[in-house]
Amino acid sequence: MLVSRETLIHSFFPEKEKEIERYAQFLTTAGIERGLIGPKEGEIIWERHIFNSLPVISLIPQGASVVDIGSGAGLPGIPIALARPDLQVTLVEPLQRRYDFLVEAVEGLGITVFHGQAQDYSIKSSFITARAVAPLEKLVAMTRHLINKGGVLLAIKGESASEEAKKVPGAELHEISLEHLPLGRVIRVVKRA
């Protein structure tokens, strides 16, 4: 059954509908103008970027702190924060123009933005998210210092997720189906020591 975008927005962003719509509008205007997303991405911003960021929220417990590294245009961090206002979300972005974009995008949303690389960020968190940042092996190495013992790296991946997960000991592939959304693939890696 096909469901309207408005129904999905209401379902996944209750009480934050205006905020996510404002963010989507900002992505399709300033995001394209500043080269953060491609000119043709505006037509598929909801399906390919915003809704694609949501399956990971099913793996994050209530009230957790989340650090989204390599946030770029705010994905998946901003959709996560708006879908789950109970979470404390920090976006980490090294490139100045992307950082400037993020600061504007999160104005008034209670989301923190850090300018620098993951290696420069020193506050540990229980959950790290990343989407389209690096191959899983490299991602694990670059985020290890950010994760509390027992904390989790959640990497949103595409169709190569299964192959990437096989290369990292202890990596678990979660294929997540949220109602009316395409299958999401998230690799979960727990920091043991």
N, C-alpha and C positions, 0 to 999 in steps of 0.2 A: 504494500500500500504506500503510495506516494504521499508524503507529508509536506506541508508548506514550510518555507523558511521561517515564517513568523511563528508557527507552532513549535518548531525546533528551538528557536530563540527563547520563547516563553518557557519551554520545558527545561532547557539546560542553563538558562541565565535568569531564573526568577529574581525579581527585584533589581536586576542589573541589565534589563533589556535596553534601556536608553544608552547606557555606558558601552555595551558591546556594539550597538549600532553606530555610535559615535566613533568608536575605535575602527570599525570596518570602513566607515566613510573616510577616516583619516588615512588608513592604509591605501585605499583606492585613489586618493588624491595626493597627499604629501608623500606617501610611501612610493608611489610611482614616479612622481616628479623628482624625488631625491635618489632614485635608483635603488631603493631597498627591495622592491619587488618589480618584476617585469611588467611591461605595459599590458600584456594580455592576461596577466594574473588577476586583474581587477574583476574580470567576468566570473572568475571561479574562487574568489577570495573566501567565501563561506565554506564551500565544500573542501577545497584543497588545503586551506590554512587554518581557519578558525575551528570548524567542527573536527578537523583532523587532529587538533591539539587536545581534544577532550577525553579520549579513552584512558589516558594516563591518570586522570583524577580518580578512577576507581581503585587505584593502587596506593593512594595517599590517605592516611587516616585523618580523622577530625583534628583540627587545630595544629597541624604540623607546620614546621618552617620549611620552605622550599627555596632553593637557589637555582635559577634557570641560567645556565651558562651559554654564552654565545647567542644571546637573545635576538640579535639582529633587528628585525622589525617588531619584536615583542612576542615571538612565537616559540614555544607554546605558553610562555609565562603570563601574558596578559589574559588570554582566554581562561587559563587555569585559575588565576586570581578572581576573575569576574564570575566564573562558574562556581567557585568555592570561596566565598568571602571569609570563611573560617580559617583559611590558610594565611600565613605570613609569607609573602612572596618577594624575593629580591631578584632583579634582573642584572646580569653581569654581561657587559659588552665592551670590547676593547676599542672599536673604531669610533672616532670622534663624531662623524656624521650620523652614525646609527645611535650612538649615545644621546646626541642632541634630539633626534627623532623620538627616542624612548621617553626622555624627560617631558617632552610636549605631550606625548600619547598618554602618559599616566597621571598627568596633572589632575589633582583632586580625587585620585582613586586609591590612595593609601598604599601604593606599590613603591618600593625602594629601587633605585637604579644605581649601580656601581659602575664607574668608568675604569676599565682595566681588563686584563686577561684573567682567566680562571686561576692561573698561577699567582696572580697578585692579590687575589681575594683571600682573606685570612680567617673569616668567621666560619666556623664549622656549622654544618646543618645535618639534619636527619635525612633530608631528601634533596637530591640533585636531579634536575631534569635537563634534557638536551634534545634538540631536533636539528638534524642536518649540520652537525658541528664537525664531527670527525668519525673515522672508523672506530668501532667499539673498543678495540685494544688500546688505541691511542687515547680515547675518551676516558677509559678507566684510569690510565696513568696520569692524565692531566687533572683529574678530579679527586684523586685519592686523598689529598691533604684537606679537602673540603668536607669530607664525610665523617661524621661521628662513627665510632665503633658501633657496629650493628646498623648503621645507616645504609641508605640505598641510593644507587644510581639508577635512574629510569630514563632509558634512551629510546626515544620514538624513532622507529626505523621503518623502512619500506619493505619491498619484497625480498631484499637480501638479508632480512633479519635473522632467518634461521642459520644461514651460513656464518654470519658475524657472531652469533651466540655460540656456535661450536668452537670458536677460536679462543674463548675466554672461560677459564675454569669457574664453575659455579654460576654462570650466566643462565638465566631462565627466560625463555621467550613466552610472553603472554599475548595471545591473540584475543582481543577484546571486542565484543559486539555490544555496542550501546544501541538502544532502540532507534531505528530509522537512520542510523549512521553506517558508513562503510566500516569494514573490519579494520581495527587498529592493531598495530604490532608494537609492543613495548618490550624491550629487554631490561630485565631487572637483575642488578648485580649488588649483592649485600657485602658490605665491608666487614670482614671477619676479625681482623686484628688491626 
